[in-house]
Amino acid sequence: MNAYLYSIQWGFKPRLNKVKASGGRHRFSAEIYRAKLDKIWAQYAKAHLIILKREGLLMDNEYKVYHGENIEVKFHSKRCIHAAKCVKGLPEVFDVSKRPWVSPDQALADDVARVIERCPSGALEYVRKDGEAGEQPQAETTLDLQPGHVMYIRGNLTIKNGDETIQLNRAALCGCGHSHNKPFCDNEHECRS
C-alpha cells in the first residue's frame, strides 16, 4: 500500500497536491487536507463576494424577514431609498423608532399588503400566509424618470447582471451611474444634487 503526503499549493487557485510519502514523514489523510482546502475556498469566496458587492459589481438581494400571523414582510435594506411610503401609510406597522421596526400584526394583512405595494423601490415585499393572493405585477411595464435620475420601474421584471437574476415587481434603478448597488439606486450620491 502506498502512503501519500498532501499539501496545499497556494496561488491564484489553491489546490490539493498529492505526493508519494517517503519513510518517516508524518502522514495525513486526504480528508483532513480536503476539509482544510474547502475552508480556505469558503473564506476566499466570501471575501471575493464582499469585494464585488462593495465595488458595485454584484446586485445585493439580501433581505430581512418580519413574521406576522397572516403576512410575512421582506425588507431589502440596500434597495430602500427612504421614500417613506410605508412609514406614512401605516405608522403602527412601520415605526423606525422601534426594534424591530416592522410589526406586521399591528394592522390587517390587506392593509399591510396595500402599503407595501406603494413602495417605489421594491425594498418591501410580502408573502401572504392567510391563503390570499400575493402581489401581482402590473400588466404593463412602466418607467417613471424622477428628478435626480432615479428611475421607478413597475411590472413583471427580470433584472440580470452577469450570472445573477432577480425577479421582482418594483424597483428604483440608478440613472446617474454613481450607485454602489447597481443597477439599483442607493440615493446617496451626486444624483441628489
Secondary structure, 3 states (H helix, E strand, C coil): CCCEEEEEECCCCCEEEEEECCCCCCCCCHHHHHHHHHHHHHHHHHHHHHHHHHCCCCCCCCCEEEECCCEEEEECHHHCCCCCHHHHHCCCCECCCCCCCECHHHCCHHHHHHHHCCCCCCCEEEEECCCCCCCCCCCCCEEEECCCCEEEEEEEEEEEECCEEEEEEEEEEECCCCCCCCCECCCCCHHHC
